[in-house]
Amino acid sequence: MKLKSFERKRVNSMNKKSNFKRIRIAAALIAAVAAIIIAGVNTSSVFAEALSKVPVVGNIVKVITFREYTVNEDTYKADIKAPAIKGLENNKALENSLNEKYLKEAEEQYKAFMADMEYIKEIGGGHAGIKSGYEVKTDTDKILAILRYNVSTSNSYSETKYDTVDKQKQILLTLPMLFKDDSYVKMISDNVKKQMLELNKADSSNYYWIEGIEKDPKMISFKEIAKDQSFYINPQNKLVICFEKYEVAPGAMGHLEFVIPTEILSDSLVSNEYMK
């Protein structure tokens, strides 16, 4: 009897090891397939187009690199990536319009770079460079926020653009639609200037073109935000107001972002659906 009991334990132990081994093999296969999909999406526009026809399962596919342009010569460098949003099954019109916009931006940047490169070569040579891509700033159950950037590495030119999408309602959010009326312009502007003053007081190298810091009235360029000011909603459900390089401060300050406290906006918000 003891021998049979021992034999049963040995068989059970072997079965457990066999099951564990099968699980490890399955996990490895899944990881390998996932790696192939990710690599394919990022390196082949044909693959990306094919993948777009595959039904989206949950929130697996959100933003992919749809197309990439690269130039890698001695003094000429270009790295341009066009994103694409996938999964807006209830609003394909929005998905297509955003993706067409992203692709058009990338194509225009590439064509402009190639024209500049050929011109520089014709006049005797020189340097030209561009880096353009995207960053997912927010990806929650509710919000998808994408930053697109375009930076010339051969001069000081740069630009940023933001899109914020409600993934549940599948709509593109704008700043005015979040508020009851235009009173948000002054509220946000006053808070941004308050933050600028505090940052400058803490460190004088934080310099902005606003009253209270800039001594020359001709240099006071920021008085209030635009009604359609660049923005996004961060993962903490806070409104982030964004400024281009040179828009409100010297170029050395770069692109600027200011998180706006929700409590100062609560009375003017249409709802607290997005900002808490």
C-alpha positions in Angstrom: 0.0 0.0 0.0 2.8 2.4 0.8 4.4 1.6 -2.5 1.3 2.4 -4.4 0.8 5.6 -2.5 4.4 6.7 -3.3 3.8 5.7 -7.0 0.7 7.9 -7.2 2.6 10.8 -5.7 5.4 10.4 -8.2 2.9 10.3 -11.1 1.1 13.4 -9.9 4.4 15.2 -9.5 5.3 14.3 -13.1 1.9 15.4 -14.4 2.3 18.8 -12.6 5.8 19.3 -14.2 4.4 18.3 -17.6 1.5 20.8 -17.2 3.9 23.5 -16.1 6.1 22.9 -19.1 3.1 23.1 -21.5 2.1 26.4 -19.9 5.6 27.8 -20.4 5.7 26.7 -24.0 2.3 28.3 -24.6 3.3 31.5 -23.0 6.5 31.6 -25.1 4.5 31.1 -28.3 2.1 33.9 -27.3 5.0 36.2 -26.6 6.6 35.3 -29.9 3.4 36.0 -31.9 2.9 39.3 -30.1 6.5 40.3 -30.9 5.9 39.5 -34.6 2.7 41.5 -34.7 4.4 44.5 -33.0 7.4 44.4 -35.3 5.2 44.0 -38.3 3.0 47.0 -37.4 6.0 49.2 -36.9 7.9 48.2 -40.0 5.3 47.6 -42.7 2.5 49.8 -43.9 1.1 46.9 -45.8 1.0 44.9 -42.5 -0.6 47.8 -40.7 -3.3 48.1 -43.4 -4.0 44.4 -43.1 -4.1 44.6 -39.3 -6.7 47.4 -39.5 -9.1 44.9 -41.0 -8.8 42.6 -38.0 -11.5 43.0 -35.3 -10.1 44.8 -32.3 -10.3 42.7 -29.1 -10.8 44.9 -26.0 -8.2 47.7 -26.0 -5.2 45.8 -27.4 -4.6 48.0 -30.5 -4.8 51.7 -29.8 -2.0 53.7 -31.5 0.4 52.2 -34.0 3.2 53.5 -36.3 1.4 53.4 -39.6 4.2 54.7 -41.8 7.8 55.7 -41.4 10.2 57.7 -43.6 13.9 57.6 -43.0 17.0 59.2 -44.6 20.4 58.3 -43.2 23.2 60.0 -45.2 26.3 61.6 -43.9 24.9 65.1 -43.3 21.3 64.5 -44.0 19.1 62.7 -41.4 15.3 62.2 -41.4 13.2 60.2 -39.0 9.5 60.7 -39.6 6.8 58.5 -38.1 3.1 58.8 -38.8 0.8 57.3 -36.1 -2.6 55.8 -36.6 -5.5 55.2 -34.2 -7.2 51.9 -34.3 -10.3 50.7 -32.5 -12.9 53.5 -32.9 -15.4 51.0 -34.2 -18.4 53.2 -33.6 -16.9 56.3 -35.3 -14.9 55.2 -38.3 -15.3 58.6 -39.8 -13.4 60.2 -36.9 -10.7 57.4 -37.0 -10.2 57.8 -40.7 -10.1 61.6 -40.6 -7.5 61.6 -37.8 -5.4 59.0 -39.6 -5.6 60.7 -42.9 -4.4 63.9 -41.2 -1.5 62.2 -39.5 -0.4 60.5 -42.7 -0.7 63.8 -44.7 1.4 65.6 -42.1 4.2 63.0 -42.4 4.1 62.9 -46.2 4.4 66.7 -46.3 7.3 66.8 -43.9 9.1 64.1 -45.9 8.6 65.9 -49.2 9.7 69.2 -47.7 12.8 67.6 -46.2 13.7 65.9 -49.5 13.3 69.2 -51.4 15.5 71.0 -48.9 18.1 68.3 -49.1 18.3 68.4 -52.9 18.6 72.2 -52.8 21.4 72.1 -50.2 23.3 69.6 -52.4 22.9 71.8 -55.5 24.4 74.8 -53.7 27.4 72.9 -52.5 26.2 70.8 -49.6 25.5 71.2 -45.9 23.4 69.8 -43.2 19.7 69.0 -42.9 17.8 67.0 -40.3 14.3 66.4 -39.1 12.8 64.2 -36.4 9.0 63.9 -36.4 6.9 61.4 -34.4 4.3 61.0 -31.7 3.9 60.3 -28.0 0.8 58.9 -26.3 0.3 61.3 -23.4 -2.7 59.6 -21.9 -4.2 56.2 -22.4 -7.0 55.4 -19.9 -10.3 53.6 -20.2 -11.8 57.0 -21.0 -9.2 59.2 -22.6 -6.6 58.8 -25.4 -4.3 61.9 -25.9 -1.7 62.0 -28.6 1.1 64.5 -29.0 2.7 64.9 -32.5 6.0 66.7 -32.7 8.1 68.0 -35.5 11.7 69.1 -34.8 14.3 70.4 -37.2 17.7 69.3 -36.0 19.5 71.7 -38.2 17.7 74.9 -36.9 15.6 76.0 -34.0 12.2 75.2 -35.6 9.8 72.9 -33.8 6.1 72.4 -33.4 3.7 70.3 -31.4 0.1 69.3 -31.9 -2.3 67.5 -29.6 -5.5 65.4 -30.1 -7.7 64.2 -27.2 -10.2 61.5 -27.8 -13.0 60.3 -25.6 -12.6 56.5 -26.3 -16.0 55.6 -24.9 -18.1 58.2 -26.7 -15.6 58.1 -29.6 -15.5 61.8 -30.1 -12.7 64.3 -30.5 -12.6 66.8 -27.6 -12.1 70.5 -28.1 -11.4 73.1 -25.3 -14.6 75.1 -25.8 -16.9 72.0 -25.6 -15.7 71.3 -22.1 -17.0 74.6 -20.7 -20.4 76.3 -20.3 -19.1 79.6 -21.8 -16.0 81.6 -22.6 -15.3 82.5 -19.0 -12.7 79.6 -18.9 -10.3 81.7 -21.0 -9.7 84.2 -18.2 -9.8 81.6 -15.4 -7.1 79.5 -17.1 -5.0 82.5 -18.2 -4.9 83.9 -14.7 -3.9 80.5 -13.3 -1.2 80.0 -15.9 0.3 83.5 -15.1 0.2 82.8 -11.4 2.1 79.5 -12.0 4.7 81.4 -14.1 5.2 84.0 -11.4 5.7 81.3 -8.8 8.1 79.4 -10.9 10.1 82.5 -11.7 10.2 83.4 -8.0 11.6 80.0 -7.1 14.1 80.1 -9.9 14.9 83.2 -12.0 16.0 81.1 -14.9 12.3 80.3 -15.4 11.5 83.3 -17.5 8.2 84.2 -19.2 6.9 87.1 -21.3 4.3 88.2 -18.8 3.6 91.3 -16.8 5.4 91.1 -13.4 8.5 89.4 -14.9 9.2 91.1 -18.2 10.4 94.7 -17.7 9.9 95.9 -21.3 6.1 96.2 -22.1 7.0 95.5 -25.8 8.1 92.0 -24.7 4.8 91.1 -22.8 3.4 88.7 -25.3 1.1 86.5 -23.1 -2.0 88.0 -21.8 -4.5 85.2 -22.2 -4.9 81.8 -23.9 -6.7 81.3 -27.2 -10.2 79.8 -27.0 -8.8 76.8 -28.9 -5.5 76.7 -27.1 -3.5 73.4 -27.4 -4.4 71.1 -24.5 -4.8 67.5 -23.4 -6.3 65.7 -20.4 -3.6 63.8 -18.4 -4.0 60.4 -16.7 -4.9 62.1 -13.5 -7.9 63.7 -15.1 -6.4 67.2 -15.1 -6.5 69.8 -17.8 -3.0 70.5 -19.3 -2.6 73.7 -21.2 0.3 73.6 -23.8 2.4 76.3 -25.4 4.7 76.2 -28.4 8.3 77.1 -28.2 8.7 81.0 -28.2 4.9 81.4 -27.7 5.1 82.7 -24.1 8.8 82.5 -23.2 12.3 82.5 -24.7 13.2 79.5 -26.9 15.4 78.1 -24.2 12.3 77.3 -22.1 11.2 74.9 -24.8 7.6 73.7 -25.1 5.6 74.4 -22.0 2.8 72.6 -20.2 0.8 73.8 -17.2 -1.5 71.6 -15.2 -4.7 73.5 -14.2 -6.3 72.7 -10.8 -9.7 71.4 -11.4 -11.2 73.3 -8.4 -10.8 76.6 -10.1 -12.7 75.3 -13.2 -15.4 73.3 -11.5 -18.1 76.0 -11.8 -17.5 76.6 -15.5 -17.2 73.0 -16.6 -20.1 71.4 -18.5 -19.6 68.3 -16.3 -16.9 66.6 -14.3 -16.8 63.7 -16.7 -13.3 64.5 -17.9 -11.7 66.6 -15.1 -11.7 65.7 -11.5 
